[in-house]
Amino acid sequence: MSIDLGLVQGLAAEAFGQPGKRTFQLRFLGEYGETAGLAVEKQHIVGLSVALEQMLDHLGYDEKANPVTMVGFPARPDHALQVGRMSIGLHDPDTSLVLMVHDMADIDEASPTLTVRFSQAQAAGLRIRLNEIIAAGRPICQLCGMPIDPEGHVCVRMNGHTKQPIPDTEAEADSDSN
């Protein structure tokens, strides 16, 4: 199955839930009104943001952009996918960007499950929104790169320098002998 939404009328990125337990979604309203909702992981959000920044930089796009939003997106899109992998490219005739998505079920297929195109202005707005979503997540530990939960973080790179109490082995041994 290969779906082509053409040059999208609208696109959005959303995160639902509390940091550490969020779900992420990309939404597209196609050229002819067809809709797609893509369930993605945070790594997809980060990777797409980096790819969009690199593409827009390469194209010399430097106009001011606003974060993208979309109202009125249906509760049940025409196409709902769980993203396995994504790639991005350039559509030469109009210099729009092309996002090719492989559904988790079709991840090994050569052709993408879904293809969408969007303008450079839409890409710049999407990148801003993706960065907002990334920034709203849990902070990252400077030493190990893992997320820090609200209840704390045990960093493997602290090499024993933690604020957690060291158990008293003598007291445990005494209680075991009684």
Secondary structure, 3 states (H helix, E strand, C coil): CCEEEEECCEEEEEEECCCCCCEEEEEEECCCCCEEEEEECHHHHHHHHHHHHHHHHHHCCCCCCCCCCCCCCCCCCCEEEEEEEEEEEEECCCCEEEEEEEEHHHCCCCCCCEEEEECHHHHHHHHHHHHHHHHCCCCECCCCCCECECCECCCHHHCCCCCCCCCCHHHHHHHHHC
